[in-house]
Amino acid sequence: MHAQPGAGPGDGTDPATGDPTADDGPVPGGAPGAPRLQSLMLSFLGNYVLRRDIAVFSGSFIDVFGRLGVGEHALRSTLTRMVNRGLLARHRNGRRMYFGLTELSVRVLEDGERRVWAHGAVNTTWDGRWTILTFSLPDSWQRVRHDLRSRLVWAGFGPLGNGIWIAPAQVDAAALVDGLGIDDRIKVFSGVSEAPTDIGAMLRDAYDLDELAARYKVFLDRWDQPSPMPEAPDDLA
């Protein structure tokens, strides 16, 4: 049994890019561990829009998220950001504006669905194989470096230093770096560790396990209870 390090609950990571700084702020008035607005929006879209080939009226978003205390301005700003990131597509019908999923958001939601329902937080079938990725990028490629590191974190990699990243799983690295234009600047290997490697020490070097565990605890303390939102006005909220 092996816990899968990586993005934890409530960390604000943008699943489209893996960028932990790209998400909107927490829901207004939310308790520690509460989901952030874009994450909440993606959950709503995954539950009610994915695979239904529909677009949602902007007023419906305002109504639903207003029940959670989200103001209209914050909601519209989030919709606009998600359009700009390619996560939503606008559709106008007269004076009414609708928002639907894009190819990117469908991939993001299906990936999240697999992570939550197919894989889970614990990998019980790990065969002991690791994926090791190394890269060397010019100092001037700061944006590319940031995007690559963000994707690596989202995919469950941790840094060992000097451009070496490890993940306790088989990872499709070609898909991971697709579109970054760095295929000739990375090297990828997979295999098992050998003695005298201290696996526990290596994991502690690559991942901040204490901080990750603390985030999970905050999340569970907030949501793992019979009525996590007693103040909610209805079941939908």
C-alpha positions as CSV (number, residue, x, y, z in Angstrom):
1,M,0.0,0.0,0.0
2,H,1.5,3.3,-1.0
3,A,0.1,6.8,-0.5
4,Q,0.3,8.9,-3.6
5,P,2.0,12.2,-2.9
6,G,1.0,15.3,-4.9
7,A,-1.6,17.9,-4.8
8,G,-3.7,17.6,-1.7
9,P,-7.2,18.7,-0.8
10,G,-7.9,22.4,-0.7
11,D,-4.5,23.4,-2.0
12,G,-5.8,25.5,-4.9
13,T,-3.9,23.7,-7.6
14,D,-5.2,24.4,-11.0
15,P,-5.7,20.9,-12.6
16,A,-5.5,22.4,-16.1
17,T,-1.9,23.4,-15.6
18,G,-0.9,22.1,-12.1
19,D,-0.3,25.7,-11.2
20,P,-0.9,26.1,-7.4
21,T,-1.1,29.9,-7.8
22,A,-3.6,30.0,-10.7
23,D,-6.7,29.3,-8.7
24,D,-9.1,31.9,-7.3
25,G,-9.3,32.5,-3.6
26,P,-11.4,30.5,-1.1
27,V,-15.2,30.8,-1.1
28,P,-16.0,34.0,0.9
29,G,-16.4,33.1,4.5
30,G,-15.2,29.6,4.0
31,A,-13.6,27.7,6.9
32,P,-10.0,26.4,6.7
33,G,-9.9,23.5,4.3
34,A,-12.9,24.8,2.3
35,P,-12.7,24.4,-1.4
36,R,-11.6,27.3,-3.6
37,L,-14.0,28.9,-6.0
38,Q,-12.6,27.5,-9.3
39,S,-12.3,24.0,-7.7
40,L,-15.9,24.3,-6.5
41,M,-16.9,25.4,-10.0
42,L,-15.1,22.4,-11.5
43,S,-16.9,20.1,-9.0
44,F,-20.2,21.5,-10.1
45,L,-19.4,21.1,-13.8
46,G,-18.2,17.5,-13.2
47,N,-21.4,16.6,-11.4
48,Y,-24.0,18.3,-13.5
49,V,-22.5,19.2,-16.9
50,L,-19.9,16.6,-17.9
51,R,-21.1,14.2,-20.7
52,R,-24.5,16.0,-20.9
53,D,-23.7,18.3,-23.9
54,I,-25.3,21.3,-22.4
55,A,-24.3,24.9,-21.5
56,V,-25.4,26.6,-18.3
57,F,-27.0,30.1,-18.1
58,S,-24.9,32.6,-16.3
59,G,-27.8,33.4,-14.1
60,S,-28.0,29.8,-12.9
61,F,-24.4,29.9,-11.8
62,I,-25.1,33.1,-9.9
63,D,-28.2,31.5,-8.2
64,V,-26.4,28.3,-7.2
65,F,-23.2,29.8,-6.0
66,G,-25.0,32.7,-4.3
67,R,-26.4,30.1,-1.9
68,L,-22.8,29.5,-0.8
69,G,-22.2,33.2,-0.2
70,V,-20.4,33.8,-3.5
71,G,-21.1,37.3,-4.8
72,E,-22.1,37.9,-8.4
73,H,-18.9,39.9,-9.2
74,A,-16.6,37.1,-7.8
75,L,-18.6,34.5,-9.7
76,R,-18.5,36.4,-13.0
77,S,-14.7,37.0,-12.6
78,T,-14.2,33.3,-12.1
79,L,-16.2,32.5,-15.2
80,T,-14.2,35.0,-17.2
81,R,-10.9,33.6,-15.9
82,M,-12.0,30.0,-16.8
83,V,-12.9,31.2,-20.3
84,N,-9.5,32.8,-20.7
85,R,-7.8,29.6,-19.5
86,G,-9.7,27.5,-22.0
87,L,-11.8,25.8,-19.4
88,L,-15.1,27.2,-20.4
89,A,-16.6,28.3,-23.7
90,R,-19.1,31.2,-24.0
91,H,-22.3,30.8,-26.0
92,R,-24.7,33.8,-26.5
93,N,-28.4,33.3,-27.2
94,G,-29.9,36.8,-27.6
95,R,-29.1,38.7,-24.4
96,R,-28.4,35.6,-22.4
97,M,-24.9,34.2,-21.9
98,Y,-24.3,30.5,-21.4
99,F,-21.1,28.6,-20.5
100,G,-20.2,25.1,-21.6
101,L,-17.2,22.8,-21.3
102,T,-14.3,22.7,-23.7
103,E,-12.0,19.9,-24.8
104,L,-9.6,21.0,-22.1
105,S,-12.1,21.1,-19.3
106,V,-13.5,17.7,-20.3
107,R,-9.9,16.2,-20.1
108,V,-9.4,17.9,-16.7
109,L,-12.7,16.6,-15.3
110,E,-12.2,13.1,-16.6
111,D,-8.7,13.1,-15.1
112,G,-10.1,14.2,-11.8
113,E,-12.8,11.6,-12.0
114,R,-10.2,8.9,-12.5
115,R,-8.1,10.2,-9.6
116,V,-11.0,10.3,-7.2
117,W,-13.0,7.2,-8.1
118,A,-10.6,4.9,-10.0
119,H,-7.2,5.5,-8.3
120,G,-8.0,7.1,-5.0
121,A,-5.4,8.6,-2.6
122,V,-3.8,5.3,-1.9
123,N,-2.2,3.1,-4.6
124,T,-2.8,-0.5,-3.4
125,T,-1.3,-2.1,-6.5
126,W,2.0,-0.3,-6.7
127,D,4.7,-2.6,-8.1
128,G,7.7,-0.7,-6.7
129,R,8.5,1.0,-10.0
130,W,9.4,4.7,-10.2
131,T,9.4,7.2,-12.9
132,I,12.5,9.4,-12.9
133,L,12.5,12.6,-15.0
134,T,15.5,15.0,-15.4
135,F,15.6,18.3,-17.2
136,S,18.0,21.1,-18.0
137,L,16.5,24.4,-19.1
138,P,18.2,27.8,-19.8
139,D,17.8,30.3,-17.0
140,S,15.9,32.6,-19.4
141,W,13.1,29.9,-19.7
142,Q,11.5,30.8,-16.4
143,R,7.9,30.5,-17.7
144,V,8.5,27.1,-19.2
145,R,10.4,26.0,-16.1
146,H,7.4,27.1,-13.9
147,D,4.9,25.3,-16.1
148,L,6.9,22.1,-16.2
149,R,7.3,22.1,-12.4
150,S,3.6,22.8,-11.9
151,R,2.7,19.8,-14.2
152,L,5.2,17.6,-12.4
153,V,3.6,18.4,-9.0
154,W,0.1,17.8,-10.4
155,A,1.3,14.4,-11.8
156,G,2.6,13.3,-8.4
157,F,6.3,14.0,-8.8
158,G,8.6,15.3,-6.1
159,P,12.0,17.0,-6.5
160,L,15.3,15.4,-5.4
161,G,17.3,18.4,-6.5
162,N,19.5,19.3,-9.5
163,G,16.6,18.9,-12.0
164,I,15.8,15.3,-10.9
165,W,12.1,14.5,-10.1
166,I,10.7,11.2,-9.0
167,A,7.2,9.7,-8.9
168,P,6.2,6.4,-7.3
169,A,4.2,5.3,-10.4
170,Q,4.4,4.8,-14.2
171,V,3.8,8.2,-15.6
172,D,3.2,9.1,-19.3
173,A,5.9,11.7,-19.5
174,A,5.3,12.4,-23.2
175,A,1.7,13.5,-22.4
176,L,2.9,15.4,-19.3
177,V,5.3,17.7,-21.3
178,D,3.1,17.9,-24.4
179,G,3.1,21.4,-25.8
180,L,6.0,22.8,-23.8
181,G,8.5,22.3,-26.6
182,I,11.1,20.7,-24.4
183,D,11.2,17.1,-25.6
184,D,14.9,17.4,-26.4
185,R,15.7,18.8,-22.9
186,I,14.3,16.1,-20.7
187,K,15.2,12.5,-20.0
188,V,12.8,9.9,-18.6
189,F,13.5,6.5,-17.0
190,S,11.5,4.0,-15.1
191,G,12.7,1.2,-12.7
192,V,12.9,0.0,-9.2
193,S,15.2,1.2,-6.4
194,E,18.1,-0.8,-5.2
195,A,20.0,-1.2,-1.9
196,P,21.3,0.7,-0.1
197,T,18.6,3.3,-1.0
198,D,16.6,4.5,2.0
199,I,13.1,4.8,0.4
200,G,11.7,6.6,3.5
201,A,14.4,9.2,3.5
202,M,14.1,9.7,-0.3
203,L,10.3,10.3,0.1
204,R,10.9,12.8,2.9
205,D,13.5,14.6,0.7
206,A,11.1,14.7,-2.3
207,Y,7.8,15.5,-0.5
208,D,6.8,17.6,2.4
209,L,4.8,14.8,4.0
210,D,4.1,16.6,7.2
211,E,2.6,19.6,5.4
212,L,0.6,17.3,3.1
213,A,-0.7,15.3,6.1
214,A,-1.7,18.5,7.8
215,R,-3.7,19.6,4.7
216,Y,-5.6,16.3,4.7
217,K,-6.3,16.6,8.4
218,V,-7.7,20.1,7.9
219,F,-9.9,18.8,5.0
220,L,-11.2,15.9,7.0
221,D,-11.8,17.9,10.1
222,R,-14.0,20.3,8.0
223,W,-15.8,17.9,5.8
224,D,-15.8,14.3,7.2
225,Q,-18.9,14.7,9.4
226,P,-22.6,14.0,8.9
227,S,-23.6,17.6,8.3
228,P,-20.5,19.6,7.1
229,M,-22.5,22.6,6.2
230,P,-25.4,23.0,8.6
231,E,-25.8,26.6,7.6
232,A,-26.5,25.7,3.9
233,P,-30.0,26.9,2.8
234,D,-30.8,23.7,0.9
235,D,-29.4,20.3,-0.3
236,L,-28.0,21.7,-3.6
237,A,-25.8,24.3,-1.7
